[in-house]
Amino acid sequence: MTEVMPRLAEVEADVQGLVEAHMETLLGVRFLASEYGTGSVHAGRIDSLGLDENGSPVIVEYKRGTDAGVINQGLFYLSWLMDHRAEFEQLVRDRLGATAASQVLWSGPRLICIAGDYTRYDVHAVREHRRSIDLVRYRFVGSDLFGLETVASISGGLSVPRRARRLSVAQAASDIQGAAMAELAATVDEVLLGLGDGVNRVERKQYRAYQRLRNFACVCPPQRTKLLVYLKVDPADIGLVPGFTRDVSGLGHHGTGDLEVQLRSAGDVERAQDLFPASYAAA
């Protein structure tokens, strides 16, 4: 038996090259550009630009070891991005097409920092910013393995107490679908947010995504008699139940995930209790 020791990269470019080559697999982000120039005024180069699975613009900054400057540098480029929306949308149009460019979600731009490690001051600092920031620690392990670990994940905007958030969700839904479906939606919201620390919620018109670096659940607006939830669970790994779970791989639907779960009552939420954590773990 031989112990395999984790290690840092020899140079920062090793991490950047590996992540950019596999960005969608590692981060759930479609790669757009590397070392993107910000012009003569900002006079910098963004390490990586991408678009996540909800349509949010993403800036990825890398550091080989521990460097407090990575957060401030990323925030500097994030400000540049918000001032150059048309330029970014043109980049998306060139790389991914007009449809993707028309669906860019400017309410939720993200900064992902990937570094060898962070200090407690870094973790505290990101909590003081009203931006979506993920601090991710990397390690190479031996010659074959590469690992990413989320150290902190902060969603943009003001935080809302859990109870107040639940009431607002229920009230908004009850105007259309009725009190029963509104309460069901609120219950699912609370269950998904309570799966662990660092769960962020992203609002889109067609669905609400629950994210742990990558999406692990997408909830569509309640229908008259049911609530549809899409999970990152392989349908082949579970026994599908007609009227409750469905394989939607290859089928068009809002949100992300190949397993559709149809919830009609609180009992169905109980039946899905094993599926929610499995999808959370997969993300």
N, C-alpha and C positions, 0 to 999 in steps of 0.2 A: 504494500500500500504506500502510495507516494502523495505527500501533501502538495496541492497545487496552489500557489500563492497569487493573490490578486495584485495587479500592478497598474501604475499610470502609464500613459502613452509616452513614447520617446519624445515626440513633438506634438503640438496642438493639431497640426494638419492631419495626423493619423486619425484622430477622433472625428474631425470634421469630414474627412473623406469617407469614412465608414458610415457615418450617420446620413450624409447626403445621398450615398448610394442605396441606402435602405430606409429612407426617411418615412415612407408610408407604413412599412412594417413596424418600425421602432416607435414612431410618434403619432401615427395616424395622420400625417401631414404630407400633402403632395408637394414635391420639390419644385421650386420655380427658378431660383438663381443662386449662384455662389459668388461671394465677394462683390456684392452689388454696390456700385458707386453712388454716393449721395450728392454729388455735385460739388462745385467750388465753395459754396457757402458753408455747408456742414462738413465738407472735406473729410469724408470717412468712407469706409467700406463695410457693409453689413455682411456678416459671415454667411448666413443662409436666409433666404426668403422662401416662404411656403404658404399653403392654404390648407387649413384643417378640414376635417370631414363635415363640419357645420358651415363652412364658408368663411370662417374667421381668418383674417390675415395673421401670419405668424412670422416673427423674427426669432432666429436661433443664433445665440452667441456661445462660443466655446472658449474654455480656458483649460490648459493642461493640468494645473494644480489648483490651489486655493488663491483666489484673486478677487478682492472686494470690488474692484473696478468693473467686473463683468455686469453687475446689475445696473450701475449708473450708465455704462456704455450702452446697454440694451435699451434703457429708458430714453436715452438721447436719440437713438435711432427710431424708437417707437413714436416719438414726437415728430420726427421727420416724416415718418410714414403717414401719420394723420394729416399732415400738411400737403401730401403728394398722393392723394387718393386716385386721381385720374391716371397718374403714371403707373401706380400699382395695378389698377384695373386693366390698363393696356398690356402690362406684362402678363397678367392672368389670361387675357384674351389671346395673346400670342402663343402662350404655352398650353393652355387648357381649353380654349375656345370661348365663344361669345356667351354661351349659357352660363358657364362658371363665372365669367366676369360680371354678369348681370345679377348674380346671387351673392356677391361678396357682402359679408355681415360686418359692417363698420362699427356696430355697437359693441363688438367684442374682440378687438385686436389682442393678440397674445405675444408675450415674450417668454421664450424657453431658454434658460441658461443651463448649459451642460458643462460641468467642471469636475475636477478631481475631488473637491470637497468644499464645504462652506463653514463659516463660523456662525456662532449663535447670533452675532450682530447682523449677519446677512439675512438670516431667517426673520429677525425682528424688523429689519428694514423693509422687506417686501410687504409686511403687514401694514405698513404706514402709507403705502401707495394705493391709489384707487385704479389699479391696472390689473389685468390678468397676467400673473407671473408664475411660472413653474421653475423651481430650482431642482435640477436633476444631477445626481452624482453618477459618474461612470466608473467602470473598472474593466480592464482586460484581465482575463483569468486563464493562465496557461497560454497556449498558442491557438486555441480553438474557440474560446468563449468570450463573449462581451456582454456586460450587464449594465442596466440602467436602473437607478433607484430614485424615486421621487422623495426629496427632502422636505419640500414645502410647495403647496399649490394654493394660490390665492386667486379668487375670481374678482373681476373688476366691479366697481360700483360699491354703494353703501351696503353693509351687511344688515340683514333684517332678522329680528328675532324669529325663531322657528314658529312660535305660536301665531305671531302676526302674519307670517308668510303663509301659513296654512289657511288662515281665515281669508286672506286675499284671494288665494287660489279657489277656495270654495265659493266665495261670493261671485267671482268672475264667471265661473262655470255654471253656477246655479241660474244665472239670468237666461241661459240658453237651454241647458240640458236637464235642469231639475235638481232638486236637493240630493237625491240618491246618488246620481252619477257624480255630482260635485263632491260629495263626501268620499266616494270611491277614489276620485282623482287626488283628493287631499291625502288620503291614506297612503296611496302609492307614492306620492311625493315625499311623505315623511319617511316611509320605509327606505326609499332609494337614497335620500340624503343622510340617513342614519347608518348606512352600511360601513362607513369609515371616515377618517379625517381626510380632508383635502378633496371632497367631492364638490365639483362646481356644476352649476346649472346654466345652460345656455338656451335662451329663448329665441326660437324661430317662429315664423308665422304658421308653418305646417306642423311643427312638432317642438317638443321640449327635450333637449339632450342633457343627460347626466354624465359627467366627464371625470375621469381620473387620469389625467394626461391625454388619454384617448376616451372616446365615447364607450360606455358600457351599457347604456339604456337610452332609448328614445321613446317618449310617450306622446301619442297624437291627441289632439283635442277630443274630449268625450263625444261619442256618438249617442244616439237616443237610448240604446240598450247595452252598450259595451264600451270598453276602453281598450285600445290597442297599444301594446308595449312591444318594442323590438329589442332583442337582447343579443349580445355577442357570445352566444352559445351555439356550438355545432349541433344542428338538428339530428345528425346521425348518432350522436352520443346519448340521446334520450329516447324514451318511448313516446312518440307523438300521440296525442289524444285528440280525436276529432272534436271540433267546437271549442277547444281550449288552447292547443299548441299547433303550429303549422310551419312547415318548411317554406320560406319565401326566398331562398337563394335563387338568384336569377330572375326574380320577379320584381317589377318596379314598385316601390313604396317609399313613403316619406321616412326620413331618419335612416339610421344604419343598424345593421344586425340581420342575421339570417334566420333567426327564430322569432316568430310572431306569437305573442301570448294574448289571448282574448279574455279580458276580465269583465265579469258581469255582476259580481257580488264580492262581499268581504271574504266569503269562503274561497273564491278563486284566488284572492291575494294570498291566503294561507297555503293553497295548493302550489303557488309559485315561490314559496319561501326558499326552496333550494335552488331555484333557477336564478334569482336575483344575485345572491352571493357568488354563484359560479361565474356569472357574467362580469361582476365586479373584479373577481380574481383574474379573469382572463385579460382584463384591461391593464 
